């Protein structure tokens, strides 16, 4: 199994062992806003921690951890231009498989401009992009997000994450990969099963988005268990729990 969106820097050492024991072999940890990113140096420290600390912590517990780096919409520093300038050099690390997590939180002009710049960078570098959708005003901001994606990058290079029943109809035909985030207060395993039952397994992968918010490091295997109980075949289960993410990120 692959958990395709985590925030490893906010989790204790023991969570990686729990994931490995439950059958998760690989995960992708994304840049986010663990601190107040007041200046770009804090952003750089965050990226360096992911690359130099969290990947090692996961490996010591039998979990292969890859990274996505970028400027989250909640981590825009006053001197964000420095972070944008140095981002390409961080992306050269062999463990980095995508730019992310990027996107919009409130759809301010600053957020939209920085989102566009990072999508254009992904397009230039032919890298995948992990795109955030927010909890608040989700439907409206997702519509703006998809419009920006379509104007700046081939949607096939993008995963739109945190998809739930409120926006799935709006993103199903965009052409992007879609992340089903199963997390307390976001979506239950049974809600994920309902989406897969209606829309099929080809366009989705599962992730936990485990962070400092209410989280479950085992949400992916628990969801796989619910999918099995619902009677779906092993091929489709493997698609959404492993193969789609592996193919998208070329793992």
N, C-alpha and C positions, 0 to 999 in steps of 0.2 A: 504493500500500500504506500501511497504518497500523500502526505498532508501538504498541499500546494501553497499554503499561506499561513505562516506563523510569525510571531515576534519573539524570537528565542531569547533576546536580551532581557526580557521581563520575566522569564520562567526559571524556576529552580533547577539545579543539576539533575535532580531525581526525575523530573518530568520526561527527560529524554529516554531514560531507562524504561519508564512506563510505556512510552510510545513504541519503543523497539520490542518490548515483550508482547505488546498487543498486535504486532505484525506490521507496524509502520517502519519501512526501511529507509525512506527518503523524505525530506521536507525542504521547503523553500522559505527562508526567513527574510522578511521585508523591512526596509527602513520605514520609520514612522516618527512619532513624537513622544518618546519616553521622557523627555525633559522639555523645559521651555527653551526652544532653540533661538536664543536671543541674538547670537552671532554665529557666523559660519563655522568658527572653530569648534563649537559644540556639535554641529552637524558632522564635521570631519571625525571627531572623537567617536560619535555614534557609529559611523560607517566603519571606522577602524576596529571598534569593539566587535561588530558583527564578523568581520573578516579574520580577526586575530584571536578572538576569545570564544565566541559562540560556536563557530564551526568545530573548534577543538573540543569544547565541552560535549557537543553532540556526538562526535566521533568516539570519545572515550566510553560512551554508552551504546555504541553500535548503531548509531543513526547517522546516515549520510546527509549532511546539511549543505544546501546551496544558498546563494544570496541574491537578493534584488536590492539595488541601491538607487536612491533618488530623493527628491524633495517632496515629502508628504505635504498636502495642503495645510495641515496644522503645524508644520515645522518650517515655515518661511521666515528666515532671519532677516534682520534689517539690511544686512549686506549679502543678500541671497545671490547676487551676481558672482561672488567669489565661489560659492558652492557650485553654481552652474558651470563656472569656468574649470573647476577641478574635477567635476564629476566624470568626464571621459577617462581620466587617468585611473580612477578607482574602478571603472567598468572593465579595465583590462585584466583584472584579477581573474584567474582561471575558475574560481568558485562562483563568479557572478554570471547568472543566466538571464537577467532581465533588468530593466530600469523600473524601479517601483519601491514602494507603492506610491503612485502619483494620482492626481485627479483633482476633484473639487469637493470642498466641504460646504462653503456658503455661496460659491459662484461669484466671488468678488472679482473685480478686474485684475487685481494682482494674481489671484489664484489662476484665473483663466490664461493669463499671459505666461506664467511659469509652467503651467500644464502644457500649453502649446509648444514652448521651447523644448521641453523634455520629450514630447512626442516626436518632434522634428529631429531631435538627436537620435532617438530610437530608430526612426526611419533612415537616417543617414548611416548609422552604424549597423543597420539590419539586425537590431536587437528586439527582443520581445518586451512588452510593457505591461505591467500589472496596474490596473486602474481601479481606484477606490470609488465606491458609491456611499454616500453618507446615510446616517440614520434619520436625520431631520430633512423635511422637504425632499424626500428621496426621489419621488417620481419626477418632480419638476427639474431637479438638478441632474438627474440621470439623462433627461432629454437634452439638456445643454451639453452634458458630457459626451453623449454619442455624436452630437453635431460636431463638436470639436475633434473627436476622433476621426470622423469621416473626412474632415477637411485637412488633416495633417499627417495621416499615416494609413497604411493599408490595414483595415480592421482585422485581417487574419493574423497580424502581428501582436494583437492586443487580447488580454483577458479582462473582461469587465467583472469585477468581483463584488461579493456581498449581494448577489442576486437573490431576490426572494419573490414571493407571489405577487407583490405590489408592482414590480417592474419587469417581470419575466416577459410579458407580452411586448414591452417596449424595446427589448434588446434581443429577442430571439432571432430576428432576421437581420441584425446588424452585420453579421459575418465574423464576429469575434468569438473566442472561447468564453465561456461563462462559468464563473466560480460560485458554487453553492456553499455559503458559509454557515455551518451548523454550529451554533454558539448560543449559550444561554442569553435570553433577551433579544436574539436576532432570529433564529430559526431552529425548529426542533428537527430531529431525524425524520419523524413522520411527515412533516411539511416538505422536507427534501424529497422523500419518497413520492409524495403526491405530484410534485413538479416533474420528476423523472417519469412517472406513470403517464402524465399528459403529454410531455414534450419529447420523450425519448432520451437516450443516453449519449448521443453522438456529440453534443455541443457543450457538455458540462464536465466539470471535475469537482471533487469535494475538498473542502479545507475547513480548518477550525478557527483561524484568525486568533489563536490563543495569545493573550496579552495580559496586561495588568487589569483589564476589565474582567467581569465574570466570564470564565473560560473553562473548557474541558479539553485537556490534551488528548483524550480518547474519543472525541466526537466523530472522527472519521471511521474508526472501526465500529463504533456503536451504530453509526448510520448504515454501514455495510451490513451489519447484523440485521437491522430492520428491513433493508432491501431484500436480503435472503429470505426472511420470514414472509415477505410479501410475494414471494414466488418467482422473482425474476431470475433469468438464466445467468450462469457464471460468466459468460462472455460479456454481457452488458454490465454486470457488476464490476468486472475487471476494468472495463473502459472508464467508468466514472471514478473508480478508486485508485487507478494506476495508469492505464495506457494513455488516456487523453492528456494527462499532465506530462507524462514522460515524452510523448510525441511533441507536444507544444513547446516544452522547454529543451527538447533534444537531450534528455538525460540518459 
